[in-house]
Amino acid sequence: CTFQESRIMPEKSSILSLFKRSEFQKEIKSLTGYWPKDDALYKLALRHSSAFPFRKKKGERNNERLEYLGDAVIDLVVAEALFYRFPKEDEGHLTKLRSKLVSRNNLNRVADELGLPNLLVANLKGNQSESIYGDALEALVGALYIDLGLRKTQLFVMNSIVEPFLSDKELLETMHNYKSEVIEYFQGRKTSFRFEQLERMGEQHNATFVMGLYIGEELVAKGEGPSKKKGEEAAARVYYNENVAAHG
């Protein structure tokens, strides 16, 4: 062929290769955003131990080792993301936040949203733990790390696990136990405080409690909620935001 043809042919070849992608490769691309290089890694990541209950002497039969690796990679990516995202938070709060982000409930939720249950090869029974989907997500991250490296894996973890969680304000709000933070704050300063009911509004089955937070005899914050506990948390939140967080 001519020089010009030799320059064009690789381009045609690359275009044709797109049409030769297997359905499995297309599923992994849709799932992770990247074309896989080593299909076997991803197939292993999506193979639960129940699919092949009998171990071979040689070779890997399920995703447990990849799950172990992916768990460590997710921890690293999440820890770094939180470190830079919340520069004023202490180690204790970052640890609590990380534990929620990598919790089995959250990873199961992410796995379900990604459609992993439809791809997992397993022989499940009625009493099978739902954690297998979060486990498969960890294994998928492990496979992605081995196949494509840390950078692309980091982007996948950020886009699928970290950012959706941190952008959910309601979910983040439930993460912060303001009452515990305020109690710890007062105890550290040996300050006497108490919560006290200020008002109760509405019928018994639909009541709203207004709770006050006192330092000595001074009312420093108040909040309301459907129970005394919720009202105390609301009052603690007001005090925390105006006094604890505001002064670092």
Salt bridges, closest charged atoms under 4 A:
GLU23 OE2 - LYS26 NZ 3.71
GLU60 OE1 - ARG65 NE 2.99
GLU64 OE1 - ARG55 NH2 3.64
GLU89 OE2 - HIS93 NE2 3.86
GLU113 OE2 - ARG109 NH1 3.12
ASP135 OD1 - ARG104 NH1 2.96
GLU138 OE2 - ARG104 NH2 3.25
GLU163 OE2 - ARG85 NH2 2.62
GLU173 OE2 - ARG237 NE 3.35
GLU181 OE2 - HIS176 NE2 3.51
GLU196 OE1 - ARG194 NE 3.04
GLU217 OE1 - ARG194 NH2 3.73
GLU232 OE1 - LYS179 NZ 2.44
